[in-house]
């Protein structure tokens, strides 16, 4: 199971309008999957949630081969590399094919905060390389 938070604008009737509620629900689902799931993919770039997952796994005796972290290519590469150095499995999501550009534009248009997130990560990566 791949657990991820959607980046789409949805009506309040079908989605949590408050990010804190989204995060709390994500963490509850993540913990349940880690305890009872079959190799869950924890898809997030949120460092706080990643740290929570690591601490939860450690506290519950869940070995790192029983789950993986998943992240979008080019976003928070520092986290990806750090997790690998710590021995965690990391899967990198790479949109490709003929519809990659429309997919990216939809993601950016549906939630303007995604633009700032993407630009910030691109700048961080370019500064890291220089």
Backbone atoms as SQL, in Angstrom:
CREATE TABLE atoms (id INTEGER PRIMARY KEY, chain TEXT, resi INTEGER, resn TEXT, atom TEXT, x REAL, y REAL, z REAL);
INSERT INTO atoms VALUES
  (1, 'A', 1, 'UNK', 'N', 0.841, -1.177, 0.000),
  (2, 'A', 1, 'UNK', 'CA', 0.000, 0.000, 0.000),
  (3, 'A', 1, 'UNK', 'C', 0.883, 1.235, 0.000),
  (4, 'A', 2, 'UNK', 'N', 0.571, 2.160, -0.876),
  (5, 'A', 2, 'UNK', 'CA', 1.278, 3.447, -0.926),
  (6, 'A', 2, 'UNK', 'C', 0.391, 4.484, -0.256),
  (7, 'A', 3, 'UNK', 'N', 0.884, 5.049, 0.850),
  (8, 'A', 3, 'UNK', 'CA', 0.131, 6.060, 1.584),
  (9, 'A', 3, 'UNK', 'C', 0.668, 7.433, 1.217),
  (10, 'A', 4, 'UNK', 'N', -0.197, 8.271, 0.656),
  (11, 'A', 4, 'UNK', 'CA', 0.244, 9.621, 0.289),
  (12, 'A', 4, 'UNK', 'C', -0.872, 10.621, 0.575),
  (13, 'A', 5, 'UNK', 'N', -0.458, 11.862, 0.756),
  (14, 'A', 5, 'UNK', 'CA', -1.412, 12.958, 0.944),
  (15, 'A', 5, 'UNK', 'C', -1.634, 13.586, -0.420),
  (16, 'A', 6, 'UNK', 'N', -2.880, 13.790, -0.793),
  (17, 'A', 6, 'UNK', 'CA', -3.168, 14.438, -2.062),
  (18, 'A', 6, 'UNK', 'C', -2.849, 15.919, -2.007),
  (19, 'A', 7, 'UNK', 'N', -2.449, 16.449, -3.137),
  (20, 'A', 7, 'UNK', 'CA', -2.118, 17.874, -3.233),
  (21, 'A', 7, 'UNK', 'C', -3.205, 18.629, -3.991),
  (22, 'A', 8, 'UNK', 'N', -4.376, 18.045, -4.053),
  (23, 'A', 8, 'UNK', 'CA', -5.442, 18.624, -4.847),
  (24, 'A', 8, 'UNK', 'C', -6.416, 19.400, -3.971),
  (25, 'A', 9, 'UNK', 'N', -7.003, 20.441, -4.542),
  (26, 'A', 9, 'UNK', 'CA', -8.049, 21.190, -3.850),
  (27, 'A', 9, 'UNK', 'C', -9.348, 20.405, -3.984),
  (28, 'A', 10, 'UNK', 'N', -9.922, 20.038, -2.862),
  (29, 'A', 10, 'UNK', 'CA', -11.171, 19.279, -2.851),
  (30, 'A', 10, 'UNK', 'C', -12.171, 20.003, -1.956),
  (31, 'A', 11, 'UNK', 'N', -13.463, 19.764, -2.163),
  (32, 'A', 11, 'UNK', 'CA', -14.453, 20.370, -1.270),
  (33, 'A', 11, 'UNK', 'C', -14.296, 19.823, 0.154),
  (34, 'A', 12, 'UNK', 'N', -14.637, 20.656, 1.135),
  (35, 'A', 12, 'UNK', 'CA', -14.531, 20.255, 2.537),
  (36, 'A', 12, 'UNK', 'C', -15.342, 19.001, 2.848),
  (37, 'A', 13, 'UNK', 'N', -16.351, 18.716, 2.046),
  (38, 'A', 13, 'UNK', 'CA', -17.200, 17.551, 2.300),
  (39, 'A', 13, 'UNK', 'C', -16.468, 16.227, 2.064),
  (40, 'A', 14, 'UNK', 'N', -15.374, 16.254, 1.297),
  (41, 'A', 14, 'UNK', 'CA', -14.645, 15.012, 1.009),
  (42, 'A', 14, 'UNK', 'C', -13.183, 15.056, 1.440),
  (43, 'A', 15, 'UNK', 'N', -12.729, 16.180, 1.987),
  (44, 'A', 15, 'UNK', 'CA', -11.320, 16.295, 2.374),
  (45, 'A', 15, 'UNK', 'C', -11.199, 17.167, 3.618),
  (46, 'A', 16, 'UNK', 'N', -10.147, 16.951, 4.378),
  (47, 'A', 16, 'UNK', 'CA', -9.877, 17.800, 5.538),
  (48, 'A', 16, 'UNK', 'C', -9.373, 19.153, 5.054),
  (49, 'A', 17, 'UNK', 'N', -10.014, 20.242, 5.476),
  (50, 'A', 17, 'UNK', 'CA', -9.548, 21.564, 5.032),
  (51, 'A', 17, 'UNK', 'C', -8.308, 22.049, 5.791),
  (52, 'A', 18, 'UNK', 'N', -8.058, 21.494, 6.964),
  (53, 'A', 18, 'UNK', 'CA', -6.945, 21.936, 7.810),
  (54, 'A', 18, 'UNK', 'C', -5.770, 20.969, 7.684),
  (55, 'A', 19, 'UNK', 'N', -4.591, 21.483, 7.366),
  (56, 'A', 19, 'UNK', 'CA', -3.402, 20.647, 7.183),
  (57, 'A', 19, 'UNK', 'C', -3.093, 19.815, 8.423),
  (58, 'A', 20, 'UNK', 'N', -3.348, 20.370, 9.604),
  (59, 'A', 20, 'UNK', 'CA', -3.082, 19.605, 10.834),
  (60, 'A', 20, 'UNK', 'C', -3.938, 18.345, 10.889),
  (61, 'A', 21, 'UNK', 'N', -5.182, 18.445, 10.439),
  (62, 'A', 21, 'UNK', 'CA', -6.056, 17.272, 10.412),
  (63, 'A', 21, 'UNK', 'C', -5.565, 16.254, 9.382),
  (64, 'A', 22, 'UNK', 'N', -5.122, 16.751, 8.238),
  (65, 'A', 22, 'UNK', 'CA', -4.577, 15.867, 7.200),
  (66, 'A', 22, 'UNK', 'C', -3.369, 15.120, 7.753),
  (67, 'A', 23, 'UNK', 'N', -2.450, 15.860, 8.368),
  (68, 'A', 23, 'UNK', 'CA', -1.230, 15.242, 8.898),
  (69, 'A', 23, 'UNK', 'C', -1.540, 14.230, 9.996),
  (70, 'A', 24, 'UNK', 'N', -2.450, 14.576, 10.906),
  (71, 'A', 24, 'UNK', 'CA', -2.792, 13.665, 12.000),
  (72, 'A', 24, 'UNK', 'C', -3.415, 12.377, 11.461),
  (73, 'A', 25, 'UNK', 'N', -4.276, 12.501, 10.467),
  (74, 'A', 25, 'UNK', 'CA', -4.902, 11.325, 9.866),
  (75, 'A', 25, 'UNK', 'C', -3.872, 10.497, 9.112),
  (76, 'A', 26, 'UNK', 'N', -2.967, 11.164, 8.409),
  (77, 'A', 26, 'UNK', 'CA', -1.894, 10.467, 7.696),
  (78, 'A', 26, 'UNK', 'C', -1.070, 9.642, 8.685),
  (79, 'A', 27, 'UNK', 'N', -0.689, 10.257, 9.802),
  (80, 'A', 27, 'UNK', 'CA', 0.136, 9.564, 10.797),
  (81, 'A', 27, 'UNK', 'C', -0.615, 8.358, 11.371),
  (82, 'A', 28, 'UNK', 'N', -1.906, 8.510, 11.665),
  (83, 'A', 28, 'UNK', 'CA', -2.685, 7.373, 12.183),
  (84, 'A', 28, 'UNK', 'C', -2.717, 6.226, 11.171),
  (85, 'A', 29, 'UNK', 'N', -2.958, 6.551, 9.914),
  (86, 'A', 29, 'UNK', 'CA', -2.977, 5.517, 8.868),
  (87, 'A', 29, 'UNK', 'C', -1.595, 4.887, 8.705),
  (88, 'A', 30, 'UNK', 'N', -0.564, 5.714, 8.744),
  (89, 'A', 30, 'UNK', 'CA', 0.807, 5.225, 8.602),
  (90, 'A', 30, 'UNK', 'C', 1.147, 4.239, 9.720),
  (91, 'A', 31, 'UNK', 'N', 0.808, 4.595, 10.946),
  (92, 'A', 31, 'UNK', 'CA', 1.098, 3.709, 12.074),
  (93, 'A', 31, 'UNK', 'C', 0.372, 2.375, 11.921),
  (94, 'A', 32, 'UNK', 'N', -0.885, 2.430, 11.508),
  (95, 'A', 32, 'UNK', 'CA', -1.649, 1.191, 11.325),
  (96, 'A', 32, 'UNK', 'C', -1.019, 0.326, 10.236),
  (97, 'A', 33, 'UNK', 'N', -0.640, 0.946, 9.125),
  (98, 'A', 33, 'UNK', 'CA', -0.004, 0.185, 8.049),
  (99, 'A', 33, 'UNK', 'C', 1.338, -0.395, 8.486),
  (100, 'A', 34, 'UNK', 'N', 2.095, 0.376, 9.234),
  (101, 'A', 34, 'UNK', 'CA', 3.396, -0.122, 9.685),
  (102, 'A', 34, 'UNK', 'C', 3.229, -1.309, 10.631),
  (103, 'A', 35, 'UNK', 'N', 2.191, -1.282, 11.457),
  (104, 'A', 35, 'UNK', 'CA', 1.953, -2.384, 12.389),
  (105, 'A', 35, 'UNK', 'C', 1.370, -3.609, 11.699),
  (106, 'A', 36, 'UNK', 'N', 0.435, -3.391, 10.768),
  (107, 'A', 36, 'UNK', 'CA', -0.328, -4.512, 10.218),
  (108, 'A', 36, 'UNK', 'C', -0.235, -4.658, 8.708),
  (109, 'A', 37, 'UNK', 'N', 0.434, -3.735, 8.054),
  (110, 'A', 37, 'UNK', 'CA', 0.457, -3.748, 6.596),
  (111, 'A', 37, 'UNK', 'C', 1.513, -4.672, 6.030),
  (112, 'A', 38, 'UNK', 'N', 1.435, -4.851, 4.740),
  (113, 'A', 38, 'UNK', 'CA', 2.395, -5.674, 4.028),
  (114, 'A', 38, 'UNK', 'C', 3.292, -4.761, 3.210),
  (115, 'A', 39, 'UNK', 'N', 4.409, -4.331, 3.791),
  (116, 'A', 39, 'UNK', 'CA', 5.401, -3.468, 3.156),
  (117, 'A', 39, 'UNK', 'C', 4.787, -2.155, 2.657),
  (118, 'A', 40, 'UNK', 'N', 4.351, -1.294, 3.584),
  (119, 'A', 40, 'UNK', 'CA', 3.775, -0.014, 3.161),
  (120, 'A', 40, 'UNK', 'C', 4.814, 0.943, 2.590),
  (121, 'A', 41, 'UNK', 'N', 4.372, 1.745, 1.636),
  (122, 'A', 41, 'UNK', 'CA', 5.177, 2.835, 1.101),
  (123, 'A', 41, 'UNK', 'C', 4.714, 4.129, 1.734),
  (124, 'A', 42, 'UNK', 'N', 5.592, 4.759, 2.493),
  (125, 'A', 42, 'UNK', 'CA', 5.268, 6.010, 3.178),
  (126, 'A', 42, 'UNK', 'C', 5.699, 7.141, 2.256),
  (127, 'A', 43, 'UNK', 'N', 4.747, 7.666, 1.499),
  (128, 'A', 43, 'UNK', 'CA', 5.042, 8.668, 0.475),
  (129, 'A', 43, 'UNK', 'C', 4.870, 10.064, 1.064),
  (130, 'A', 44, 'UNK', 'N', 5.986, 10.695, 1.402),
  (131, 'A', 44, 'UNK', 'CA', 5.945, 12.040, 1.966),
  (132, 'A', 44, 'UNK', 'C', 7.311, 12.699, 1.843),
  (133, 'A', 45, 'UNK', 'N', 7.300, 14.022, 1.762),
  (134, 'A', 45, 'UNK', 'CA', 8.534, 14.815, 1.824),
  (135, 'A', 45, 'UNK', 'C', 8.601, 15.562, 3.151),
  (136, 'A', 46, 'UNK', 'N', 7.642, 15.324, 4.016),
  (137, 'A', 46, 'UNK', 'CA', 7.528, 16.022, 5.295),
  (138, 'A', 46, 'UNK', 'C', 8.507, 15.416, 6.302),
  (139, 'A', 47, 'UNK', 'N', 9.537, 16.169, 6.651),
  (140, 'A', 47, 'UNK', 'CA', 10.589, 15.667, 7.544),
  (141, 'A', 47, 'UNK', 'C', 10.030, 15.275, 8.912),
  (142, 'A', 48, 'UNK', 'N', 9.018, 16.000, 9.398),
  (143, 'A', 48, 'UNK', 'CA', 8.437, 15.655, 10.705),
  (144, 'A', 48, 'UNK', 'C', 7.750, 14.292, 10.663),
  (145, 'A', 49, 'UNK', 'N', 7.038, 14.023, 9.593),
  (146, 'A', 49, 'UNK', 'CA', 6.366, 12.731, 9.472),
  (147, 'A', 49, 'UNK', 'C', 7.395, 11.626, 9.297),
  (148, 'A', 50, 'UNK', 'N', 8.439, 11.885, 8.543),
  (149, 'A', 50, 'UNK', 'CA', 9.499, 10.888, 8.367),
  (150, 'A', 50, 'UNK', 'C', 10.148, 10.563, 9.711),
  (151, 'A', 51, 'UNK', 'N', 10.462, 11.585, 10.489),
  (152, 'A', 51, 'UNK', 'CA', 11.061, 11.349, 11.810),
  (153, 'A', 51, 'UNK', 'C', 10.101, 10.576, 12.709),
  (154, 'A', 52, 'UNK', 'N', 8.812, 10.898, 12.624),
  (155, 'A', 52, 'UNK', 'CA', 7.816, 10.166, 13.412),
  (156, 'A', 52, 'UNK', 'C', 7.792, 8.692, 12.993),
  (157, 'A', 53, 'UNK', 'N', 7.827, 8.436, 11.691),
  (158, 'A', 53, 'UNK', 'CA', 7.813, 7.055, 11.195),
  (159, 'A', 53, 'UNK', 'C', 9.028, 6.286, 11.703),
  (160, 'A', 54, 'UNK', 'N', 10.190, 6.920, 11.653),
  (161, 'A', 54, 'UNK', 'CA', 11.413, 6.258, 12.130),
  (162, 'A', 54, 'UNK', 'C', 11.318, 5.951, 13.622),
  (163, 'A', 55, 'UNK', 'N', 10.851, 6.918, 14.417),
  (164, 'A', 55, 'UNK', 'CA', 10.724, 6.717, 15.866),
  (165, 'A', 55, 'UNK', 'C', 9.671, 5.647, 16.173),
  (166, 'A', 56, 'UNK', 'N', 8.557, 5.682, 15.452),
  (167, 'A', 56, 'UNK', 'CA', 7.500, 4.695, 15.658),
  (168, 'A', 56, 'UNK', 'C', 8.025, 3.293, 15.356),
  (169, 'A', 57, 'UNK', 'N', 8.720, 3.153, 14.232),
  (170, 'A', 57, 'UNK', 'CA', 9.287, 1.851, 13.867),
  (171, 'A', 57, 'UNK', 'C', 10.260, 1.375, 14.946),
  (172, 'A', 58, 'UNK', 'N', 11.105, 2.253, 15.392),
  (173, 'A', 58, 'UNK', 'CA', 12.088, 1.903, 16.428),
  (174, 'A', 58, 'UNK', 'C', 11.368, 1.470, 17.718),
  (175, 'A', 59, 'UNK', 'N', 10.375, 2.255, 18.150),
  (176, 'A', 59, 'UNK', 'CA', 9.652, 1.954, 19.393),
  (177, 'A', 59, 'UNK', 'C', 8.872, 0.643, 19.322),
  (178, 'A', 60, 'UNK', 'N', 8.368, 0.315, 18.147),
  (179, 'A', 60, 'UNK', 'CA', 7.553, -0.894, 17.981),
  (180, 'A', 60, 'UNK', 'C', 8.367, -2.089, 17.489),
  (181, 'A', 61, 'UNK', 'N', 9.660, -1.911, 17.306),
  (182, 'A', 61, 'UNK', 'CA', 10.504, -3.013, 16.846),
  (183, 'A', 61, 'UNK', 'C', 10.260, -3.402, 15.399),
  (184, 'A', 62, 'UNK', 'N', 9.833, -2.451, 14.591),
  (185, 'A', 62, 'UNK', 'CA', 9.575, -2.709, 13.168),
  (186, 'A', 62, 'UNK', 'C', 10.873, -2.454, 12.408),
  (187, 'A', 63, 'UNK', 'N', 11.401, -3.485, 11.796),
  (188, 'A', 63, 'UNK', 'CA', 12.667, -3.383, 11.078),
  (189, 'A', 63, 'UNK', 'C', 12.486, -2.627, 9.762),
  (190, 'A', 64, 'UNK', 'N', 13.519, -1.906, 9.353),
  (191, 'A', 64, 'UNK', 'CA', 13.428, -1.072, 8.143),
  (192, 'A', 64, 'UNK', 'C', 13.110, -1.845, 6.862),
  (193, 'A', 65, 'UNK', 'N', 13.475, -3.117, 6.725),
  (194, 'A', 65, 'UNK', 'CA', 13.070, -3.823, 5.497),
  (195, 'A', 65, 'UNK', 'C', 11.560, -4.060, 5.378),
  (196, 'A', 66, 'UNK', 'N', 10.784, -3.741, 6.410),
  (197, 'A', 66, 'UNK', 'CA', 9.333, -3.973, 6.374),
  (198, 'A', 66, 'UNK', 'C', 8.541, -2.805, 5.812),
  (199, 'A', 67, 'UNK', 'N', 9.213, -1.699, 5.459),
  (200, 'A', 67, 'UNK', 'CA', 8.515, -0.540, 4.890),
  (201, 'A', 67, 'UNK', 'C', 9.512, 0.258, 4.060),
  (202, 'A', 68, 'UNK', 'N', 9.002, 1.225, 3.320),
  (203, 'A', 68, 'UNK', 'CA', 9.892, 2.099, 2.554),
  (204, 'A', 68, 'UNK', 'C', 9.332, 3.515, 2.550),
  (205, 'A', 69, 'UNK', 'N', 10.225, 4.464, 2.301),
  (206, 'A', 69, 'UNK', 'CA', 9.835, 5.853, 2.091),
  (207, 'A', 69, 'UNK', 'C', 9.780, 6.084, 0.587),
  (208, 'A', 70, 'UNK', 'N', 8.844, 6.920, 0.146),
  (209, 'A', 70, 'UNK', 'CA', 8.700, 7.221, -1.274),
  (210, 'A', 70, 'UNK', 'C', 8.641, 8.729, -1.458),
  (211, 'A', 71, 'UNK', 'N', 9.406, 9.213, -2.446),
  (212, 'A', 71, 'UNK', 'CA', 9.463, 10.652, -2.699),
  (213, 'A', 71, 'UNK', 'C', 9.537, 10.922, -4.190),
  (214, 'A', 72, 'UNK', 'N', 9.109, 12.111, -4.557),
  (215, 'A', 72, 'UNK', 'CA', 9.137, 12.552, -5.942),
  (216, 'A', 72, 'UNK', 'C', 10.565, 12.900, -6.350),
  (217, 'A', 73, 'UNK', 'N', 10.952, 12.496, -7.521),
  (218, 'A', 73, 'UNK', 'CA', 12.291, 12.763, -8.038),
  (219, 'A', 73, 'UNK', 'C', 12.598, 14.258, -7.990),
  (220, 'A', 74, 'UNK', 'N', 13.748, 14.597, -7.453),
  (221, 'A', 74, 'UNK', 'CA', 14.203, 15.978, -7.414),
  (222, 'A', 74, 'UNK', 'C', 13.692, 16.792, -6.240),
  (223, 'A', 75, 'UNK', 'N', 12.835, 16.201, -5.410),
  (224, 'A', 75, 'UNK', 'CA', 12.288, 16.930, -4.266),
  (225, 'A', 75, 'UNK', 'C', 12.865, 16.328, -2.983),
  (226, 'A', 76, 'UNK', 'N', 13.490, 17.174, -2.196),
  (227, 'A', 76, 'UNK', 'CA', 14.104, 16.793, -0.925),
  (228, 'A', 76, 'UNK', 'C', 15.116, 15.660, -1.101),
  (229, 'A', 77, 'UNK', 'N', 15.996, 15.847, -2.077),
  (230, 'A', 77, 'UNK', 'CA', 17.039, 14.852, -2.316),
  (231, 'A', 77, 'UNK', 'C', 17.891, 14.648, -1.070),
  (232, 'A', 78, 'UNK', 'N', 18.052, 15.710, -0.274),
  (233, 'A', 78, 'UNK', 'CA', 18.807, 15.593, 0.971),
  (234, 'A', 78, 'UNK', 'C', 18.182, 14.546, 1.893),
  (235, 'A', 79, 'UNK', 'N', 16.861, 14.546, 1.988),
  (236, 'A', 79, 'UNK', 'CA', 16.177, 13.535, 2.802),
  (237, 'A', 79, 'UNK', 'C', 16.340, 12.146, 2.207),
  (238, 'A', 80, 'UNK', 'N', 16.209, 12.050, 0.892),
  (239, 'A', 80, 'UNK', 'CA', 16.353, 10.752, 0.235),
  (240, 'A', 80, 'UNK', 'C', 17.719, 10.142, 0.532),
  (241, 'A', 81, 'UNK', 'N', 18.764, 10.932, 0.334),
  (242, 'A', 81, 'UNK', 'CA', 20.125, 10.435, 0.553),
  (243, 'A', 81, 'UNK', 'C', 20.377, 10.130, 2.026),
  (244, 'A', 82, 'UNK', 'N', 19.875, 10.989, 2.905),
  (245, 'A', 82, 'UNK', 'CA', 20.045, 10.753, 4.336),
  (246, 'A', 82, 'UNK', 'C', 19.374, 9.468, 4.789),
  (247, 'A', 83, 'UNK', 'N', 18.172, 9.221, 4.301),
  (248, 'A', 83, 'UNK', 'CA', 17.470, 7.989, 4.653),
  (249, 'A', 83, 'UNK', 'C', 18.227, 6.763, 4.153),
  (250, 'A', 84, 'UNK', 'N', 18.747, 6.835, 2.940),
  (251, 'A', 84, 'UNK', 'CA', 19.528, 5.706, 2.409),
  (252, 'A', 84, 'UNK', 'C', 20.778, 5.464, 3.258),
  (253, 'A', 85, 'UNK', 'N', 21.456, 6.547, 3.634),
  (254, 'A', 85, 'UNK', 'CA', 22.653, 6.394, 4.476),
  (255, 'A', 85, 'UNK', 'C', 22.311, 5.747, 5.821),
  (256, 'A', 86, 'UNK', 'N', 21.092, 5.980, 6.282),
  (257, 'A', 86, 'UNK', 'CA', 20.656, 5.394, 7.552),
  (258, 'A', 86, 'UNK', 'C', 20.134, 3.964, 7.381),
  (259, 'A', 87, 'UNK', 'N', 20.120, 3.472, 6.152),
  (260, 'A', 87, 'UNK', 'CA', 19.718, 2.096, 5.905),
  (261, 'A', 87, 'UNK', 'C', 18.257, 1.883, 5.563),
  (262, 'A', 88, 'UNK', 'N', 17.519, 2.950, 5.315),
  (263, 'A', 88, 'UNK', 'CA', 16.105, 2.817, 4.950),
  (264, 'A', 88, 'UNK', 'C', 15.963, 2.638, 3.443),
  (265, 'A', 89, 'UNK', 'N', 14.933, 1.910, 3.051),
  (266, 'A', 89, 'UNK', 'CA', 14.605, 1.787, 1.640),
  (267, 'A', 89, 'UNK', 'C', 13.897, 3.056, 1.187),
  (268, 'A', 90, 'UNK', 'N', 14.306, 3.575, 0.031),
  (269, 'A', 90, 'UNK', 'CA', 13.709, 4.786, -0.528),
  (270, 'A', 90, 'UNK', 'C', 13.377, 4.518, -1.990),
  (271, 'A', 91, 'UNK', 'N', 12.133, 4.743, -2.351),
  (272, 'A', 91, 'UNK', 'CA', 11.709, 4.619, -3.752),
  (273, 'A', 91, 'UNK', 'C', 11.456, 6.029, -4.264),
  (274, 'A', 92, 'UNK', 'N', 11.990, 6.327, -5.435),
  (275, 'A', 92, 'UNK', 'CA', 11.845, 7.658, -6.027),
  (276, 'A', 92, 'UNK', 'C', 10.845, 7.576, -7.173),
  (277, 'A', 93, 'UNK', 'N', 9.830, 8.439, -7.108),
  (278, 'A', 93, 'UNK', 'CA', 8.743, 8.481, -8.078),
  (279, 'A', 93, 'UNK', 'C', 9.120, 9.427, -9.208),
  (280, 'A', 94, 'UNK', 'N', 9.106, 8.921, -10.444),
  (281, 'A', 94, 'UNK', 'CA', 9.483, 9.717, -11.609),
  (282, 'A', 94, 'UNK', 'C', 8.330, 9.710, -12.615),
  (283, 'A', 95, 'UNK', 'N', 7.560, 10.813, -12.702),
  (284, 'A', 95, 'UNK', 'CA', 6.526, 10.868, -13.733),
  (285, 'A', 95, 'UNK', 'C', 7.179, 10.855, -15.125),
  (286, 'A', 96, 'UNK', 'N', 6.662, 10.044, -16.018),
  (287, 'A', 96, 'UNK', 'CA', 7.233, 9.981, -17.361),
  (288, 'A', 96, 'UNK', 'C', 6.131, 9.637, -18.357),
  (289, 'A', 97, 'UNK', 'N', 6.505, 9.610, -19.602),
  (290, 'A', 97, 'UNK', 'CA', 5.553, 9.299, -20.658),
  (291, 'A', 97, 'UNK', 'C', 5.082, 10.572, -21.339),
  (292, 'A', 98, 'UNK', 'N', 4.112, 10.424, -22.198),
  (293, 'A', 98, 'UNK', 'CA', 3.663, 11.561, -23.002),
  (294, 'A', 98, 'UNK', 'C', 2.890, 12.593, -22.191),
  (295, 'A', 99, 'UNK', 'N', 2.380, 12.213, -21.039),
  (296, 'A', 99, 'UNK', 'CA', 1.550, 13.132, -20.258),
  (297, 'A', 99, 'UNK', 'C', 2.261, 13.695, -19.029),
  (298, 'A', 100, 'UNK', 'N', 3.586, 13.611, -18.948),
  (299, 'A', 100, 'UNK', 'CA', 4.295, 14.075, -17.750),
  (300, 'A', 100, 'UNK', 'C', 4.145, 15.579, -17.550),
  (301, 'A', 101, 'UNK', 'N', 4.212, 16.348, -18.645),
  (302, 'A', 101, 'UNK', 'CA', 4.149, 17.799, -18.502),
  (303, 'A', 101, 'UNK', 'C', 2.749, 18.262, -18.075),
  (304, 'A', 102, 'UNK', 'N', 1.672, 17.795, -18.726),
  (305, 'A', 102, 'UNK', 'CA', 0.338, 18.173, -18.247),
  (306, 'A', 102, 'UNK', 'C', 0.101, 17.752, -16.790),
  (307, 'A', 103, 'UNK', 'N', 0.629, 16.585, -16.403),
  (308, 'A', 103, 'UNK', 'CA', 0.503, 16.126, -15.018),
  (309, 'A', 103, 'UNK', 'C', 1.157, 17.130, -14.072),
  (310, 'A', 104, 'UNK', 'N', 2.377, 17.537, -14.398),
  (311, 'A', 104, 'UNK', 'CA', 3.097, 18.494, -13.557),
  (312, 'A', 104, 'UNK', 'C', 2.345, 19.823, -13.479),
  (313, 'A', 105, 'UNK', 'N', 1.872, 20.311, -14.607),
  (314, 'A', 105, 'UNK', 'CA', 1.159, 21.590, -14.622),
  (315, 'A', 105, 'UNK', 'C', -0.140, 21.523, -13.812),
  (316, 'A', 106, 'UNK', 'N', -0.856, 20.399, -13.879),
  (317, 'A', 106, 'UNK', 'CA', -2.072, 20.235, -13.071),
  (318, 'A', 106, 'UNK', 'C', -1.740, 20.277, -11.586),
  (319, 'A', 107, 'UNK', 'N', -0.684, 19.585, -11.202),
  (320, 'A', 107, 'UNK', 'CA', -0.284, 19.569, -9.785),
  (321, 'A', 107, 'UNK', 'C', 0.056, 20.968, -9.309),
  (322, 'A', 108, 'UNK', 'N', 0.750, 21.732, -10.143),
  (323, 'A', 108, 'UNK', 'CA', 1.133, 23.089, -9.753),
  (324, 'A', 108, 'UNK', 'C', -0.077, 24.025, -9.728),
  (325, 'A', 109, 'UNK', 'N', -0.963, 23.893, -10.711),
  (326, 'A', 109, 'UNK', 'CA', -2.121, 24.784, -10.807),
  (327, 'A', 109, 'UNK', 'C', -3.146, 24.523, -9.711),
  (328, 'A', 110, 'UNK', 'N', -3.312, 23.268, -9.320),
  (329, 'A', 110, 'UNK', 'CA', -4.345, 22.933, -8.348),
  (330, 'A', 110, 'UNK', 'C', -4.008, 23.396, -6.942),
  (331, 'A', 111, 'UNK', 'N', -2.748, 23.603, -6.679),
  (332, 'A', 111, 'UNK', 'CA', -2.355, 24.059, -5.342),
  (333, 'A', 111, 'UNK', 'C', -1.141, 24.960, -5.487),
  (334, 'A', 112, 'UNK', 'N', -1.338, 26.274, -5.444),
  (335, 'A', 112, 'UNK', 'CA', -0.237, 27.221, -5.650),
  (336, 'A', 112, 'UNK', 'C', 0.947, 27.006, -4.715),
  (337, 'A', 113, 'UNK', 'N', 0.717, 26.472, -3.529),
  (338, 'A', 113, 'UNK', 'CA', 1.838, 26.210, -2.613),
  (339, 'A', 113, 'UNK', 'C', 2.820, 25.213, -3.217),
  (340, 'A', 114, 'UNK', 'N', 2.359, 24.381, -4.160),
  (341, 'A', 114, 'UNK', 'CA', 3.254, 23.426, -4.816),
  (342, 'A', 114, 'UNK', 'C', 4.350, 24.136, -5.608),
  (343, 'A', 115, 'UNK', 'N', 4.023, 25.302, -6.179),
  (344, 'A', 115, 'UNK', 'CA', 5.020, 26.056, -6.948),
  (345, 'A', 115, 'UNK', 'C', 6.158, 26.479, -6.027),
  (346, 'A', 116, 'UNK', 'N', 5.817, 27.055, -4.876),
  (347, 'A', 116, 'UNK', 'CA', 6.846, 27.485, -3.925),
  (348, 'A', 116, 'UNK', 'C', 7.653, 26.290, -3.435),
  (349, 'A', 117, 'UNK', 'N', 6.987, 25.170, -3.190),
  (350, 'A', 117, 'UNK', 'CA', 7.668, 23.962, -2.732),
  (351, 'A', 117, 'UNK', 'C', 8.670, 23.480, -3.783),
  (352, 'A', 118, 'UNK', 'N', 8.238, 23.433, -5.040),
  (353, 'A', 118, 'UNK', 'CA', 9.099, 22.980, -6.126),
  (354, 'A', 118, 'UNK', 'C', 10.279, 23.923, -6.332),
  (355, 'A', 119, 'UNK', 'N', 10.016, 25.219, -6.393),
  (356, 'A', 119, 'UNK', 'CA', 11.086, 26.203, -6.603),
  (357, 'A', 119, 'UNK', 'C', 12.077, 26.162, -5.443),
  (358, 'A', 120, 'UNK', 'N', 11.575, 26.085, -4.222),
  (359, 'A', 120, 'UNK', 'CA', 12.458, 26.011, -3.055),
  (360, 'A', 120, 'UNK', 'C', 13.370, 24.811, -3.106),
  (361, 'A', 121, 'UNK', 'N', 12.840, 23.672, -3.524),
  (362, 'A', 121, 'UNK', 'CA', 13.662, 22.470, -3.622),
  (363, 'A', 121, 'UNK', 'C', 14.671, 22.559, -4.754),
  (364, 'A', 122, 'UNK', 'N', 14.285, 23.185, -5.856),
  (365, 'A', 122, 'UNK', 'CA', 15.231, 23.361, -6.963),
  (366, 'A', 122, 'UNK', 'C', 16.380, 24.268, -6.532),
  (367, 'A', 123, 'UNK', 'N', 16.062, 25.349, -5.828),
  (368, 'A', 123, 'UNK', 'CA', 17.110, 26.255, -5.347),
  (369, 'A', 123, 'UNK', 'C', 18.018, 25.557, -4.344),
  (370, 'A', 124, 'UNK', 'N', 17.433, 24.823, -3.413),
  (371, 'A', 124, 'UNK', 'CA', 18.219, 24.103, -2.410),
  (372, 'A', 124, 'UNK', 'C', 19.179, 23.119, -3.085),
  (373, 'A', 125, 'UNK', 'N', 18.672, 22.418, -4.096),
  (374, 'A', 125, 'UNK', 'CA', 19.503, 21.443, -4.812),
  (375, 'A', 125, 'UNK', 'C', 20.624, 22.134, -5.574),
  (376, 'A', 126, 'UNK', 'N', 20.332, 23.259, -6.232),
  (377, 'A', 126, 'UNK', 'CA', 21.380, 23.948, -6.996),
  (378, 'A', 126, 'UNK', 'C', 22.425, 24.545, -6.058),
  (379, 'A', 127, 'UNK', 'N', 22.019, 25.040, -4.896),
  (380, 'A', 127, 'UNK', 'CA', 22.990, 25.556, -3.923),
  (381, 'A', 127, 'UNK', 'C', 23.855, 24.432, -3.364),
  (382, 'A', 128, 'UNK', 'N', 23.254, 23.275, -3.156),
  (383, 'A', 128, 'UNK', 'CA', 23.998, 22.124, -2.648),
  (384, 'A', 128, 'UNK', 'C', 25.090, 21.709, -3.631),
  (385, 'A', 129, 'UNK', 'N', 24.789, 21.805, -4.910),
  (386, 'A', 129, 'UNK', 'CA', 25.747, 21.385, -5.943),
  (387, 'A', 129, 'UNK', 'C', 26.850, 22.396, -6.181),
  (388, 'A', 130, 'UNK', 'N', 26.618, 23.670, -5.817),
  (389, 'A', 130, 'UNK', 'CA', 27.639, 24.689, -6.110),
  (390, 'A', 130, 'UNK', 'C', 28.651, 24.838, -4.992);
